[in-house]
Amino acid sequence: MLPTRYIVATVAALAIIACGAFYAWYDHDVVTRFAREDLRRQQEAGELSPEELAEQTELLDSGSFGVEVPSAVLRRQNLAYFLAARWFLWGPAVVAICLGCAALAGIFTPRA
């Protein structure tokens, strides 16, 4: 039977991969969400007419819009893009690291 430490390492690797996938999915369109929230604030403040709001929303939907976002938001978006685009690199690396840690734990654990 497979030692428990390898099962725990595999479950931990799967949990890390699932969290990374969720983060990439959730944060992938953060700039668009940021722009929509900004438009909503401007509309509530009365700074945008309905025509301007419709025009800006159309630009958001087409993906050709210009909006200033904080650098932290751009870093998060770049991380989400990296996770989504390079899953075939970091996924196996996470599994290998977790199983390697389990193997090292087995080597350095005293046997009864």
N, CA, C and O atoms as CSV, one atom per row, in Angstrom:
chain,resi,resn,atom,element,x,y,z
A,1,MET,N,N,0.845,-1.185,0.000
A,1,MET,CA,C,0.000,0.000,0.000
A,1,MET,C,C,0.889,1.246,0.000
A,1,MET,O,O,1.996,1.240,0.538
A,2,LEU,N,N,0.390,2.282,-0.599
A,2,LEU,CA,C,1.111,3.541,-0.715
A,2,LEU,C,C,1.184,4.223,0.654
A,2,LEU,O,O,0.174,4.314,1.351
A,3,PRO,N,N,2.370,4.701,1.044
A,3,PRO,CA,C,2.464,5.392,2.334
A,3,PRO,C,C,1.547,6.621,2.390
A,3,PRO,O,O,1.313,7.287,1.382
A,4,THR,N,N,1.051,6.894,3.562
A,4,THR,CA,C,0.111,7.986,3.768
A,4,THR,C,C,0.692,9.332,3.360
A,4,THR,O,O,-0.030,10.205,2.878
A,5,ARG,N,N,1.988,9.498,3.553
A,5,ARG,CA,C,2.575,10.807,3.239
A,5,ARG,C,C,2.446,11.147,1.753
A,5,ARG,O,O,2.328,12.322,1.405
A,6,TYR,N,N,2.466,10.140,0.866
A,6,TYR,CA,C,2.300,10.399,-0.564
A,6,TYR,C,C,0.852,10.760,-0.901
A,6,TYR,O,O,0.597,11.578,-1.784
A,7,ILE,N,N,-0.071,10.154,-0.204
A,7,ILE,CA,C,-1.484,10.502,-0.401
A,7,ILE,C,C,-1.729,11.939,0.046
A,7,ILE,O,O,-2.392,12.708,-0.651
A,8,VAL,N,N,-1.195,12.295,1.205
A,8,VAL,CA,C,-1.348,13.669,1.712
A,8,VAL,C,C,-0.677,14.653,0.759
A,8,VAL,O,O,-1.224,15.723,0.493
A,9,ALA,N,N,0.492,14.307,0.246
A,9,ALA,CA,C,1.199,15.194,-0.685
A,9,ALA,C,C,0.412,15.377,-1.979
A,9,ALA,O,O,0.367,16.480,-2.523
A,10,THR,N,N,-0.201,14.317,-2.470
A,10,THR,CA,C,-1.001,14.404,-3.691
A,10,THR,C,C,-2.234,15.267,-3.473
A,10,THR,O,O,-2.583,16.085,-4.323
A,11,VAL,N,N,-2.891,15.086,-2.340
A,11,VAL,CA,C,-4.069,15.908,-2.022
A,11,VAL,C,C,-3.664,17.374,-1.878
A,11,VAL,O,O,-4.379,18.259,-2.348
A,12,ALA,N,N,-2.533,17.639,-1.239
A,12,ALA,CA,C,-2.048,19.015,-1.095
A,12,ALA,C,C,-1.732,19.624,-2.458
A,12,ALA,O,O,-2.055,20.785,-2.708
A,13,ALA,N,N,-1.100,18.842,-3.343
A,13,ALA,CA,C,-0.792,19.340,-4.684
A,13,ALA,C,C,-2.063,19.656,-5.452
A,13,ALA,O,O,-2.146,20.689,-6.116
A,14,LEU,N,N,-3.052,18.778,-5.369
A,14,LEU,CA,C,-4.322,19.025,-6.052
A,14,LEU,C,C,-5.021,20.259,-5.494
A,14,LEU,O,O,-5.628,21.020,-6.248
A,15,ALA,N,N,-4.942,20.464,-4.187
A,15,ALA,CA,C,-5.556,21.650,-3.579
A,15,ALA,C,C,-4.850,22.925,-4.050
A,15,ALA,O,O,-5.507,23.924,-4.342
A,16,ILE,N,N,-3.535,22.894,-4.123
A,16,ILE,CA,C,-2.780,24.066,-4.589
A,16,ILE,C,C,-3.117,24.358,-6.047
A,16,ILE,O,O,-3.316,25.514,-6.421
A,17,ILE,N,N,-3.180,23.320,-6.866
A,17,ILE,CA,C,-3.513,23.510,-8.281
A,17,ILE,C,C,-4.925,24.040,-8.434
A,17,ILE,O,O,-5.166,24.919,-9.262
A,18,ALA,N,N,-5.863,23.524,-7.653
A,18,ALA,CA,C,-7.248,24.009,-7.724
A,18,ALA,C,C,-7.340,25.467,-7.297
A,18,ALA,O,O,-8.073,26.242,-7.911
A,19,CYS,N,N,-6.613,25.852,-6.259
A,19,CYS,CA,C,-6.611,27.258,-5.824
A,19,CYS,C,C,-6.001,28.158,-6.896
A,19,CYS,O,O,-6.507,29.252,-7.148
A,20,GLY,N,N,-4.932,27.709,-7.520
A,20,GLY,CA,C,-4.322,28.492,-8.595
A,20,GLY,C,C,-5.256,28.651,-9.785
A,20,GLY,O,O,-5.337,29.728,-10.376
A,21,ALA,N,N,-5.961,27.584,-10.138
A,21,ALA,CA,C,-6.909,27.642,-11.254
A,21,ALA,C,C,-8.075,28.580,-10.926
A,21,ALA,O,O,-8.507,29.359,-11.776
A,22,PHE,N,N,-8.575,28.502,-9.705
A,22,PHE,CA,C,-9.666,29.398,-9.308
A,22,PHE,C,C,-9.206,30.844,-9.330
A,22,PHE,O,O,-9.930,31.718,-9.806
A,23,TYR,N,N,-8.016,31.105,-8.822
A,23,TYR,CA,C,-7.489,32.473,-8.821
A,23,TYR,C,C,-7.352,32.991,-10.247
A,23,TYR,O,O,-7.727,34.130,-10.527
A,24,ALA,N,N,-6.824,32.178,-11.147
A,24,ALA,CA,C,-6.650,32.604,-12.535
A,24,ALA,C,C,-8.004,32.882,-13.179
A,24,ALA,O,O,-8.151,33.864,-13.908
A,25,TRP,N,N,-8.981,32.041,-12.921
A,25,TRP,CA,C,-10.318,32.238,-13.488
A,25,TRP,C,C,-10.966,33.501,-12.918
A,25,TRP,O,O,-11.549,34.291,-13.661
A,26,TYR,N,N,-10.864,33.690,-11.608
A,26,TYR,CA,C,-11.529,34.809,-10.947
A,26,TYR,C,C,-10.883,36.139,-11.298
A,26,TYR,O,O,-11.583,37.130,-11.510
A,27,ASP,N,N,-9.576,36.172,-11.361
A,27,ASP,CA,C,-8.874,37.441,-11.498
A,27,ASP,C,C,-8.485,37.760,-12.935
A,27,ASP,O,O,-7.843,38.780,-13.184
A,28,HIS,N,N,-8.859,36.914,-13.881
A,28,HIS,CA,C,-8.433,37.123,-15.260
A,28,HIS,C,C,-8.995,38.412,-15.863
A,28,HIS,O,O,-8.297,39.095,-16.612
A,29,ASP,N,N,-10.229,38.748,-15.550
A,29,ASP,CA,C,-10.842,39.949,-16.124
A,29,ASP,C,C,-10.960,41.078,-15.100
A,29,ASP,O,O,-11.952,41.806,-15.083
A,30,VAL,N,N,-9.951,41.219,-14.256
A,30,VAL,CA,C,-10.004,42.203,-13.177
A,30,VAL,C,C,-10.030,43.633,-13.711
A,30,VAL,O,O,-10.679,44.491,-13.114
A,31,VAL,N,N,-9.348,43.910,-14.811
A,31,VAL,CA,C,-9.329,45.269,-15.347
A,31,VAL,C,C,-10.712,45.649,-15.864
A,31,VAL,O,O,-11.163,46.777,-15.663
A,32,THR,N,N,-11.380,44.722,-16.521
A,32,THR,CA,C,-12.727,44.998,-17.010
A,32,THR,C,C,-13.680,45.251,-15.850
A,32,THR,O,O,-14.497,46.171,-15.902
A,33,ARG,N,N,-13.576,44.427,-14.792
A,33,ARG,CA,C,-14.419,44.653,-13.613
A,33,ARG,C,C,-14.121,45.995,-12.973
A,33,ARG,O,O,-15.033,46.702,-12.543
A,34,PHE,N,N,-12.833,46.350,-12.912
A,34,PHE,CA,C,-12.424,47.629,-12.339
A,34,PHE,C,C,-13.039,48.782,-13.137
A,34,PHE,O,O,-13.519,49.753,-12.553
A,35,ALA,N,N,-13.025,48.677,-14.466
A,35,ALA,CA,C,-13.585,49.728,-15.316
A,35,ALA,C,C,-15.101,49.803,-15.161
A,35,ALA,O,O,-15.666,50.897,-15.135
A,36,ARG,N,N,-15.764,48.651,-15.057
A,36,ARG,CA,C,-17.222,48.656,-14.881
A,36,ARG,C,C,-17.617,49.303,-13.548
A,36,ARG,O,O,-18.592,50.050,-13.480
A,37,GLU,N,N,-16.861,49.013,-12.504
A,37,GLU,CA,C,-17.152,49.637,-11.207
A,37,GLU,C,C,-16.951,51.150,-11.276
A,37,GLU,O,O,-17.715,51.914,-10.685
A,38,ASP,N,N,-15.917,51.572,-12.002
A,38,ASP,CA,C,-15.675,53.008,-12.166
A,38,ASP,C,C,-16.821,53.667,-12.933
A,38,ASP,O,O,-17.253,54.761,-12.572
A,39,LEU,N,N,-17.314,53.020,-13.979
A,39,LEU,CA,C,-18.462,53.556,-14.721
A,39,LEU,C,C,-19.701,53.619,-13.843
A,39,LEU,O,O,-20.464,54.583,-13.906
A,40,ARG,N,N,-19.900,52.595,-13.027
A,40,ARG,CA,C,-21.057,52.574,-12.132
A,40,ARG,C,C,-20.987,53.733,-11.135
A,40,ARG,O,O,-21.994,54.383,-10.854
A,41,ARG,N,N,-19.782,53.985,-10.602
A,41,ARG,CA,C,-19.614,55.111,-9.668
A,41,ARG,C,C,-19.884,56.439,-10.354
A,41,ARG,O,O,-20.518,57.324,-9.779
A,42,GLN,N,N,-19.402,56.580,-11.585
A,42,GLN,CA,C,-19.632,57.825,-12.324
A,42,GLN,C,C,-21.109,58.016,-12.635
A,42,GLN,O,O,-21.614,59.138,-12.599
A,43,GLN,N,N,-21.800,56.927,-12.937
A,43,GLN,CA,C,-23.226,57.021,-13.229
A,43,GLN,C,C,-24.009,57.419,-11.979
A,43,GLN,O,O,-24.912,58.254,-12.042
A,44,GLU,N,N,-23.657,56.817,-10.845
A,44,GLU,CA,C,-24.356,57.151,-9.602
A,44,GLU,C,C,-24.096,58.579,-9.170
A,44,GLU,O,O,-24.952,59.209,-8.550
A,45,ALA,N,N,-22.902,59.101,-9.498
A,45,ALA,CA,C,-22.576,60.474,-9.147
A,45,ALA,C,C,-23.175,61.466,-10.141
A,45,ALA,O,O,-23.126,62.675,-9.916
A,46,GLY,N,N,-23.741,60.962,-11.241
A,46,GLY,CA,C,-24.360,61.844,-12.227
A,46,GLY,C,C,-23.359,62.458,-13.193
A,46,GLY,O,O,-23.674,63.449,-13.851
A,47,GLU,N,N,-22.183,61.903,-13.291
A,47,GLU,CA,C,-21.164,62.449,-14.180
A,47,GLU,C,C,-21.302,61.935,-15.609
A,47,GLU,O,O,-20.713,62.509,-16.526
A,48,LEU,N,N,-22.061,60.875,-15.816
A,48,LEU,CA,C,-22.240,60.290,-17.144
A,48,LEU,C,C,-23.705,60.365,-17.562
A,48,LEU,O,O,-24.603,60.059,-16.778
A,49,SER,N,N,-23.931,60.774,-18.800
A,49,SER,CA,C,-25.288,60.724,-19.345
A,49,SER,C,C,-25.556,59.288,-19.797
A,49,SER,O,O,-24.617,58.510,-19.963
A,50,PRO,N,N,-26.812,58.933,-19.995
A,50,PRO,CA,C,-27.117,57.567,-20.444
A,50,PRO,C,C,-26.445,57.216,-21.786
A,50,PRO,O,O,-26.054,56.071,-22.009
A,51,GLU,N,N,-26.319,58.207,-22.665
A,51,GLU,CA,C,-25.669,57.957,-23.957
A,51,GLU,C,C,-24.177,57.647,-23.755
A,51,GLU,O,O,-23.633,56.725,-24.362
A,52,GLU,N,N,-23.536,58.433,-22.894
A,52,GLU,CA,C,-22.114,58.198,-22.616
A,52,GLU,C,C,-21.910,56.849,-21.937
A,52,GLU,O,O,-20.950,56.138,-22.235
A,53,LEU,N,N,-22.802,56.501,-21.034
A,53,LEU,CA,C,-22.706,55.218,-20.358
A,53,LEU,C,C,-22.840,54.067,-21.356
A,53,LEU,O,O,-22.086,53.097,-21.291
A,54,ALA,N,N,-23.799,54.176,-22.278
A,54,ALA,CA,C,-23.981,53.129,-23.291
A,54,ALA,C,C,-22.743,53.021,-24.183
A,54,ALA,O,O,-22.326,51.921,-24.546
A,55,GLU,N,N,-22.162,54.169,-24.532
A,55,GLU,CA,C,-20.969,54.171,-25.377
A,55,GLU,C,C,-19.783,53.532,-24.654
A,55,GLU,O,O,-19.054,52.728,-25.236
A,56,GLN,N,N,-19.596,53.893,-23.389
A,56,GLN,CA,C,-18.484,53.332,-22.606
A,56,GLN,C,C,-18.671,51.833,-22.373
A,56,GLN,O,O,-17.709,51.067,-22.421
A,57,THR,N,N,-19.904,51.423,-22.121
A,57,THR,CA,C,-20.180,50.001,-21.910
A,57,THR,C,C,-19.908,49.211,-23.184
A,57,THR,O,O,-19.400,48.091,-23.122
A,58,GLU,N,N,-20.242,49.787,-24.339
A,58,GLU,CA,C,-19.963,49.128,-25.619
A,58,GLU,C,C,-18.458,48.974,-25.827
A,58,GLU,O,O,-18.001,47.948,-26.329
A,59,LEU,N,N,-17.690,49.991,-25.441
A,59,LEU,CA,C,-16.237,49.904,-25.547
A,59,LEU,C,C,-15.690,48.808,-24.630
A,59,LEU,O,O,-14.779,48.072,-25.008
A,60,LEU,N,N,-16.249,48.707,-23.427
A,60,LEU,CA,C,-15.822,47.658,-22.504
A,60,LEU,C,C,-16.091,46.280,-23.084
A,60,LEU,O,O,-15.253,45.383,-22.994
A,61,ASP,N,N,-17.272,46.117,-23.681
A,61,ASP,CA,C,-17.633,44.815,-24.235
A,61,ASP,C,C,-16.744,44.433,-25.415
A,61,ASP,O,O,-16.463,43.253,-25.628
A,62,SER,N,N,-16.303,45.427,-26.180
A,62,SER,CA,C,-15.445,45.130,-27.333
A,62,SER,C,C,-13.994,44.923,-26.925
A,62,SER,O,O,-13.207,44.377,-27.698
A,63,GLY,N,N,-13.631,45.350,-25.727
A,63,GLY,CA,C,-12.264,45.163,-25.243
A,63,GLY,C,C,-11.322,46.289,-25.616
A,63,GLY,O,O,-10.135,46.225,-25.294
A,64,SER,N,N,-11.815,47.317,-26.285
A,64,SER,CA,C,-10.945,48.430,-26.680
A,64,SER,C,C,-11.284,49.658,-25.836
A,64,SER,O,O,-11.992,50.559,-26.285
A,65,PHE,N,N,-10.779,49.676,-24.639
A,65,PHE,CA,C,-11.045,50.784,-23.747
A,65,PHE,C,C,-9.752,51.178,-23.058
A,65,PHE,O,O,-8.835,50.368,-22.925
A,66,GLY,N,N,-9.686,52.410,-22.627
A,66,GLY,CA,C,-8.522,52.883,-21.896
A,66,GLY,C,C,-8.947,53.310,-20.500
A,66,GLY,O,O,-9.824,54.159,-20.337
A,67,VAL,N,N,-8.326,52.722,-19.515
A,67,VAL,CA,C,-8.649,53.057,-18.141
A,67,VAL,C,C,-7.376,52.935,-17.319
A,67,VAL,O,O,-6.570,52.028,-17.525
A,68,GLU,N,N,-7.212,53.847,-16.401
A,68,GLU,CA,C,-6.048,53.791,-15.518
A,68,GLU,C,C,-6.382,52.883,-14.343
A,68,GLU,O,O,-7.403,53.041,-13.674
A,69,VAL,N,N,-5.495,51.937,-14.119
A,69,VAL,CA,C,-5.671,51.032,-12.990
A,69,VAL,C,C,-4.398,51.050,-12.158
A,69,VAL,O,O,-3.314,51.293,-12.687
A,70,PRO,N,N,-4.519,50.798,-10.876
A,70,PRO,CA,C,-3.327,50.752,-10.033
A,70,PRO,C,C,-2.371,49.639,-10.481
A,70,PRO,O,O,-2.786,48.643,-11.072
A,71,SER,N,N,-1.109,49.831,-10.190
A,71,SER,CA,C,-0.108,48.845,-10.603
A,71,SER,C,C,-0.331,47.497,-9.920
A,71,SER,O,O,-0.003,46.456,-10.489
A,72,ALA,N,N,-0.877,47.507,-8.726
A,72,ALA,CA,C,-1.159,46.244,-8.029
A,72,ALA,C,C,-2.196,45.424,-8.794
A,72,ALA,O,O,-2.106,44.198,-8.843
A,73,VAL,N,N,-3.169,46.093,-9.384
A,73,VAL,CA,C,-4.190,45.395,-10.166
A,73,VAL,C,C,-3.563,44.780,-11.416
A,73,VAL,O,O,-3.897,43.658,-11.796
A,74,LEU,N,N,-2.660,45.515,-12.048
A,74,LEU,CA,C,-1.985,44.979,-13.227
A,74,LEU,C,C,-1.094,43.790,-12.873
A,74,LEU,O,O,-1.002,42.831,-13.639
A,75,ARG,N,N,-0.441,43.854,-11.721
A,75,ARG,CA,C,0.371,42.707,-11.285
A,75,ARG,C,C,-0.494,41.480,-11.062
A,75,ARG,O,O,-0.123,40.371,-11.445
A,76,ARG,N,N,-1.661,41.684,-10.435
A,76,ARG,CA,C,-2.583,40.562,-10.223
A,76,ARG,C,C,-3.055,39.989,-11.551
A,76,ARG,O,O,-3.157,38.771,-11.703
A,77,GLN,N,N,-3.344,40.860,-12.513
A,77,GLN,CA,C,-3.798,40.379,-13.816
A,77,GLN,C,C,-2.679,39.623,-14.530
A,77,GLN,O,O,-2.932,38.599,-15.164
A,78,ASN,N,N,-1.469,40.109,-14.434
A,78,ASN,CA,C,-0.343,39.408,-15.054
A,78,ASN,C,C,-0.122,38.039,-14.411
A,78,ASN,O,O,0.179,37.069,-15.107
A,79,LEU,N,N,-0.270,37.954,-13.094
A,79,LEU,CA,C,-0.145,36.666,-12.410
A,79,LEU,C,C,-1.249,35.708,-12.857
A,79,LEU,O,O,-0.995,34.529,-13.103
A,80,ALA,N,N,-2.474,36.222,-12.959
A,80,ALA,CA,C,-3.590,35.381,-13.414
A,80,ALA,C,C,-3.343,34.900,-14.838
A,80,ALA,O,O,-3.628,33.746,-15.157
A,81,TYR,N,N,-2.818,35.767,-15.695
A,81,TYR,CA,C,-2.517,35.367,-17.071
A,81,TYR,C,C,-1.423,34.294,-17.097
A,81,TYR,O,O,-1.516,33.320,-17.845
A,82,PHE,N,N,-0.394,34.481,-16.278
A,82,PHE,CA,C,0.684,33.495,-16.220
A,82,PHE,C,C,0.157,32.137,-15.771
A,82,PHE,O,O,0.495,31.108,-16.357
A,83,LEU,N,N,-0.665,32.138,-14.735
A,83,LEU,CA,C,-1.209,30.875,-14.232
A,83,LEU,C,C,-2.071,30.185,-15.283
A,83,LEU,O,O,-2.014,28.965,-15.436
A,84,ALA,N,N,-2.869,30.970,-16.008
A,84,ALA,CA,C,-3.753,30.384,-17.014
A,84,ALA,C,C,-2.977,29.920,-18.245
A,84,ALA,O,O,-3.291,28.878,-18.820
A,85,ALA,N,N,-1.972,30.684,-18.649
A,85,ALA,CA,C,-1.254,30.371,-19.882
A,85,ALA,C,C,-0.178,29.306,-19.693
A,85,ALA,O,O,0.167,28.605,-20.644
A,86,ARG,N,N,0.347,29.179,-18.502
A,86,ARG,CA,C,1.464,28.260,-18.269
A,86,ARG,C,C,1.104,27.143,-17.297
A,86,ARG,O,O,1.959,26.695,-16.534
A,87,TRP,N,N,-0.143,26.687,-17.311
A,87,TRP,CA,C,-0.582,25.649,-16.388
A,87,TRP,C,C,0.227,24.370,-16.565
A,87,TRP,O,O,0.447,23.635,-15.603
A,88,PHE,N,N,0.670,24.104,-17.790
A,88,PHE,CA,C,1.404,22.876,-18.071
A,88,PHE,C,C,2.808,22.902,-17.470
A,88,PHE,O,O,3.473,21.868,-17.421
A,89,LEU,N,N,3.269,24.068,-17.013
A,89,LEU,CA,C,4.564,24.168,-16.335
A,89,LEU,C,C,4.405,24.086,-14.819
A,89,LEU,O,O,5.066,23.285,-14.159
A,90,TRP,N,N,3.517,24.929,-14.273
A,90,TRP,CA,C,3.439,24.997,-12.820
A,90,TRP,C,C,2.637,23.842,-12.223
A,90,TRP,O,O,2.861,23.484,-11.067
A,91,GLY,N,N,1.717,23.255,-12.970
A,91,GLY,CA,C,0.947,22.117,-12.449
A,91,GLY,C,C,1.827,20.925,-12.114
A,91,GLY,O,O,1.825,20.469,-10.971
A,92,PRO,N,N,2.587,20.404,-13.085
A,92,PRO,CA,C,3.491,19.294,-12.770
A,92,PRO,C,C,4.581,19.682,-11.770
A,92,PRO,O,O,5.027,18.846,-10.984
A,93,ALA,N,N,5.011,20.944,-11.797
A,93,ALA,CA,C,6.039,21.378,-10.837
A,93,ALA,C,C,5.500,21.299,-9.411
A,93,ALA,O,O,6.219,20.887,-8.500
A,94,VAL,N,N,4.246,21.687,-9.210
A,94,VAL,CA,C,3.640,21.617,-7.878
A,94,VAL,C,C,3.540,20.166,-7.424
A,94,VAL,O,O,3.844,19.849,-6.274
A,95,VAL,N,N,3.115,19.288,-8.324
A,95,VAL,CA,C,3.014,17.869,-7.973
A,95,VAL,C,C,4.394,17.312,-7.620
A,95,VAL,O,O,4.548,16.605,-6.624
A,96,ALA,N,N,5.398,17.637,-8.442
A,96,ALA,CA,C,6.758,17.139,-8.190
A,96,ALA,C,C,7.303,17.660,-6.867
A,96,ALA,O,O,7.934,16.911,-6.121
A,97,ILE,N,N,7.071,18.922,-6.571
A,97,ILE,CA,C,7.567,19.497,-5.313
A,97,ILE,C,C,6.888,18.841,-4.120
A,97,ILE,O,O,7.550,18.493,-3.142
A,98,CYS,N,N,5.568,18.668,-4.194
A,98,CYS,CA,C,4.851,18.046,-3.075
A,98,CYS,C,C,5.283,16.592,-2.870
A,98,CYS,O,O,5.500,16.166,-1.736
A,99,LEU,N,N,5.409,15.833,-3.954
A,99,LEU,CA,C,5.848,14.440,-3.812
A,99,LEU,C,C,7.310,14.363,-3.379
A,99,LEU,O,O,7.695,13.455,-2.643
A,100,GLY,N,N,8.120,15.312,-3.834
A,100,GLY,CA,C,9.509,15.363,-3.385
A,100,GLY,C,C,9.610,15.647,-1.906
A,100,GLY,O,O,10.436,15.055,-1.212
A,101,CYS,N,N,8.778,16.549,-1.415
A,101,CYS,CA,C,8.767,16.824,0.030
A,101,CYS,C,C,8.325,15.591,0.814
A,101,CYS,O,O,8.842,15.322,1.899
A,102,ALA,N,N,7.364,14.840,0.261
A,102,ALA,CA,C,6.929,13.611,0.932
A,102,ALA,C,C,8.054,12.581,0.965
A,102,ALA,O,O,8.244,11.886,1.963
A,103,ALA,N,N,8.794,12.492,-0.135
A,103,ALA,CA,C,9.916,11.554,-0.168
A,103,ALA,C,C,10.990,11.966,0.824
A,103,ALA,O,O,11.540,11.121,1.530
A,104,LEU,N,N,11.293,13.252,0.885
A,104,LEU,CA,C,12.291,13.727,1.858
A,104,LEU,C,C,11.821,13.508,3.284
A,104,LEU,O,O,12.617,13.177,4.162
A,105,ALA,N,N,10.537,13.693,3.515
A,105,ALA,CA,C,10.003,13.445,4.857
A,105,ALA,C,C,10.172,11.974,5.220
A,105,ALA,O,O,10.429,11.654,6.380
A,106,GLY,N,N,10.035,11.078,4.252
A,106,GLY,CA,C,10.214,9.662,4.515
A,106,GLY,C,C,11.662,9.304,4.782
A,106,GLY,O,O,11.946,8.404,5.573
A,107,ILE,N,N,12.590,10.009,4.122
A,107,ILE,CA,C,14.000,9.739,4.332
A,107,ILE,C,C,14.456,10.195,5.698
A,107,ILE,O,O,15.215,9.502,6.375
A,108,PHE,N,N,13.988,11.375,6.103
A,108,PHE,CA,C,14.467,11.958,7.362
A,108,PHE,C,C,13.630,11.602,8.583
A,108,PHE,O,O,13.944,12.035,9.692
A,109,THR,N,N,12.579,10.827,8.397
A,109,THR,CA,C,11.753,10.408,9.524
A,109,THR,C,C,12.327,9.114,10.106
A,109,THR,O,O,12.543,8.150,9.371
A,110,PRO,N,N,12.572,9.086,11.405
A,110,PRO,CA,C,13.113,7.855,12.005
A,110,PRO,C,C,12.067,6.741,11.943
A,110,PRO,O,O,10.874,6.974,12.137
A,111,ARG,N,N,12.534,5.552,11.674
A,111,ARG,CA,C,11.641,4.389,11.574
A,111,ARG,C,C,11.571,3.683,12.923
A,111,ARG,O,O,12.552,3.632,13.665
A,112,ALA,N,N,10.417,3.150,13.220
A,112,ALA,CA,C,10.219,2.476,14.502
A,112,ALA,C,C,10.699,1.056,14.472
A,112,ALA,O,O,10.603,0.351,15.477
